[in-house]
Amino acid sequence: MSLKLIPTAGNFAPPDFLKEIGNGLYSQARWTNRVALDGKFSMLLAKSVDFASCYTATPQNGCAAFAAAIVSGVQGLTITDLGDIGFSVSGSCGAGSPRFNLSYDTDGDGLADGVAFYGCAAHVSGTPATGWTSMSASAATPDFCYSFPAGDCTLTSSSTVVELSVLVDEQGVWYIDRVQAAATTTGEPNGT
């Protein structure tokens, strides 16, 4: 199996929060050689605006921005085959950022029927180097999960992966390396 990380970022601009805009002033996702745990690169994920203003009468543009490293190569795997998922981070290891977002399919049509979340802080598994924290979680036991449009969690061991990403949506800067899924680790632009 070969995994690759695909940088992506966006912003759902107020007032309607409907149209997504890519990398910009409010969020960035890109490879960098400034900080790395292994090899020469890590994935920089950054957001410049706090999400709290989204809940005010006059939301600040960028409050609904996000940056993510999409894990390519796991689409279509069952949750059992996905197994343990993890990453290492330089930056804060919070409850909500960074975290894994797992969109999953339960009816076999290839479309997301729900989303599961796995926060960094709840799954700390070690400190591999100064300034780095690692997390690892079983894909079968998310911190939080719901089905669409807004129902109870329907994730099962036979659900399949639509998309897996390491995502940030809080203000800050993080460097992501050693992303693990399906018993494979990646952290370089070429997938190694």
C-alpha positions in Angstrom: 0.0 0.0 0.0 1.2 3.5 -0.8 0.0 6.6 1.1 0.5 10.2 0.1 -0.4 13.4 1.8 -2.2 16.0 -0.3 -2.2 19.6 1.1 -5.5 21.4 1.0 -6.9 24.5 2.6 -10.0 26.6 2.3 -12.3 29.2 3.8 -16.1 29.4 3.9 -16.6 33.1 3.9 -19.3 34.9 5.8 -22.1 35.9 5.8 -23.5 32.7 4.1 -20.5 30.3 4.6 -21.5 28.5 1.4 -18.7 29.1 -1.1 -15.3 27.6 -0.4 -12.2 29.5 -1.3 -8.7 27.8 -1.4 -5.3 28.6 0.2 -5.2 32.2 1.1 -4.8 34.8 3.9 -6.7 32.7 6.4 -5.3 29.2 6.0 -2.4 27.4 4.4 -1.5 23.8 3.8 1.8 23.0 2.1 5.0 21.0 2.3 7.9 22.6 4.1 11.5 21.7 4.7 11.9 24.1 7.6 10.8 21.5 10.2 10.7 17.7 9.9 10.6 14.8 12.3 11.8 12.2 9.7 13.3 12.9 6.3 13.4 16.4 4.9 9.8 17.6 4.9 6.7 18.0 7.0 3.2 19.3 6.2 2.6 22.9 7.4 -1.0 23.5 8.4 -1.9 27.0 9.6 -4.9 29.1 10.3 -4.8 32.8 11.1 -8.3 33.6 12.4 -10.0 32.2 15.5 -13.2 30.2 14.8 -15.0 31.8 17.8 -16.0 34.9 15.8 -18.2 32.6 13.6 -20.6 32.5 16.5 -21.0 36.3 16.7 -23.4 38.7 14.9 -20.5 39.9 12.7 -18.3 36.9 12.0 -14.7 37.7 10.9 -13.7 36.5 7.5 -11.5 33.4 8.0 -13.3 32.1 11.1 -14.5 29.1 9.0 -11.1 28.5 7.4 -9.3 25.1 7.6 -6.1 23.5 6.5 -5.7 19.7 6.0 -3.4 17.0 4.9 -5.6 14.5 2.9 -4.4 11.0 3.3 -4.5 9.5 -0.2 -4.4 5.7 -0.7 -7.0 4.7 1.9 -10.2 5.4 0.0 -12.4 2.3 -0.1 -10.7 0.5 2.7 -12.9 -0.9 5.5 -12.5 0.6 9.0 -11.0 -2.8 10.0 -8.4 -2.5 7.3 -7.7 1.1 8.1 -6.8 -0.1 11.6 -4.8 2.4 13.8 -4.4 5.9 12.6 -1.9 8.4 13.9 0.4 11.3 13.2 3.2 13.3 14.9 2.9 17.0 15.4 5.1 19.9 16.2 2.8 22.5 17.7 0.0 22.1 20.2 -1.7 18.7 20.5 -5.2 19.9 21.2 -8.6 18.2 21.5 -9.8 19.6 18.2 -6.8 20.8 16.2 -5.1 18.9 14.8 -7.3 15.9 14.5 -8.3 13.2 12.1 -11.5 13.7 10.2 -12.8 10.4 8.7 -15.7 10.6 6.2 -17.2 7.1 5.8 -19.6 5.2 3.7 -22.1 2.7 5.2 -24.3 1.8 2.2 -21.7 1.0 -0.5 -22.5 3.9 -2.8 -19.0 5.5 -2.3 -20.5 8.7 -0.8 -20.0 9.9 2.8 -22.8 8.9 5.1 -21.1 10.3 8.2 -17.9 11.7 9.7 -15.8 10.6 12.7 -13.3 12.7 14.6 -10.1 11.6 16.5 -8.5 14.5 18.5 -4.8 14.6 19.2 -5.0 15.3 22.9 -7.2 12.2 23.7 -4.8 9.8 21.9 -1.2 11.0 22.8 1.1 8.0 22.3 4.5 9.5 22.9 7.0 12.3 22.3 9.4 11.0 19.6 11.6 14.1 19.7 11.8 17.5 21.5 8.9 19.6 20.4 7.0 16.7 18.8 3.9 14.8 20.1 2.6 11.6 18.5 -1.0 10.4 18.6 -2.5 7.0 17.7 -6.1 5.9 17.7 -8.2 2.9 16.5 -10.3 4.0 13.5 -13.1 1.9 15.0 -13.4 4.1 18.2 -13.7 7.8 17.3 -14.0 10.6 19.9 -17.1 11.8 18.2 -19.1 10.7 15.2 -22.4 11.4 13.5 -24.2 10.4 10.3 -25.8 12.8 7.7 -27.9 14.8 7.8 -27.5 14.8 11.6 -27.9 11.6 13.4 -26.3 9.0 15.6 -23.0 7.5 14.7 -23.3 4.7 12.1 -19.6 3.8 11.8 -19.0 0.1 11.8 -16.0 -2.1 11.1 -17.3 -2.7 7.6 -17.9 1.0 6.8 -15.5 2.2 4.1 -13.3 5.2 4.0 -14.4 8.0 1.7 -11.7 10.5 2.9 -9.2 10.6 5.8 -7.5 13.9 6.6 -5.4 15.5 9.4 -7.3 18.8 9.8 -6.9 22.1 11.7 -9.7 24.6 12.1 -8.4 26.6 15.1 -6.0 29.5 15.0 -2.3 28.4 15.0 0.6 26.7 13.2 1.3 23.0 13.1 3.8 20.8 11.4 2.6 17.2 10.7 4.8 14.2 10.0 4.7 10.4 10.4 1.1 10.0 9.3 0.0 6.4 9.8 -2.9 4.5 8.4 -3.5 0.9 7.3 -0.1 -0.2 8.8 1.7 2.3 6.6 3.6 5.5 7.4 4.2 8.5 5.2 5.6 12.0 5.7 7.4 13.0 2.6 6.0 14.5 -0.7 6.8 11.4 -2.6 4.8 9.2 -0.2 7.7 7.7 1.8 
